Amino acid sequence: MEKADIKSWNQKELEEFLVSLGEKPFRARQIYPWLHVRHVASFEEITDISGKLKEKLTEKCRIITLKQVKVQVSKLDGTRKYLFALEDGAMIESVLMRYKHGNSVCISSQAGCRMGCRFCASTLDGLVRSLTPSEMLEQIYRIQEDIEERISHTVVMGMGEPLDNYDNLLKFIELLSDKNGVNISQRNITVSTCGIVPNIYKLAEEKLQITLALSLHASSQEKREELMPIAKKYDIYQVVEACRDYFEKTGRRITFEYSLVGGVNDSDEDAYRLAKLIEGVNCHVNLIPVNPIKERNYVQSKEQVILNFKNKLEKYGKNVTIRREMGRDIEGACGQLRKQFSEREARP
């Protein structure tokens, strides 16, 4: 019988489990912080419960932990990129970025990805599996332990498609924002999606205070299909309409992520079409100079082209920023470090 993943339970679920073992409900309030604040790796490390309860917990439950395989630190900006091994040997990536407003961690929601976006290294070897809530949390816990500083912001924008792991994502958000745990405000959590339309509508009904970021990356259906296979299932107009609904239901401004690929989606015409496409949506456009990967022939737009694209959108009344490039010298793009590691391991 497989042991229960105790770190994926909220405090109420932990309480119900302990009562089923014949324990008092207050034991949950004792144990929960050991898991989510002190980040213990075994029940033996918990000092304020009996040896008998430790035995019960060890018999019935397991504490999921990640193994840090590698960390690379950017000489340009101090960005730290982590390669973690899951208990079954699958690899995931996480990135720590330091800003004036605090420490932000970009986490993975899946090992690999099945969305097939043409400019992303995460999807090159397909999807291995989705992550549990505890495995998503562990990325933040391990990095917080490593740097001995608090993490204040979380972005679910690493490997994988979060809305393809919907139920685990919701539980992760609940645990991450729990005042008895890490207590990161939902307003400081961003979830990025390539556009699984039914789940965007579903997420809107949850009435969370997280920021939704849509990986748009194109101004027309034709170009989006070229870059993102998901567009063949949900067209560009459907996905923008779903984002409009998300804002109306939650009051949270949408972020449109737009990776600028040289000669593909960075023309004046693209800027005009993009402005028309998102007309009337309360949004912010985040322009991303694409991080080239060796498996694709896409190149980053020239600096002047990026600035011109930004100026055009602002002329059309859009709120626009250019994402600051971080970790460029340490395989900063999603999935690059994992891909590099797996290729090296496969060599005789």
URZI-V258720 format. One record per helix or strand of 2 or more residues. SS is the DSSP state (@ for helix, = for strand). FROM is the first residue (numbers start at 1). TO is the last residue. If there is no record, write none. Layout:
[[SS:FROM:TO] [SS:FROM:TO]]
This chain:
[[=:4:5] [@:6:8] [@:11:20] [@:27:36] [@:43:45] [@:51:60] [=:61:62] [=:67:73] [=:80:85] [=:91:99] [=:102:107] [=:110:112] [@:121:123] [=:127:130] [@:133:147] [=:153:156] [@:162:164] [@:166:176] [@:186:188] [=:189:193] [@:197:205] [=:211:215] [@:221:227] [@:229:232] [@:236:250] [=:254:261] [@:268:277] [=:283:289] [@:303:315] [=:320:322] [@:328:330] [@:336:346]]
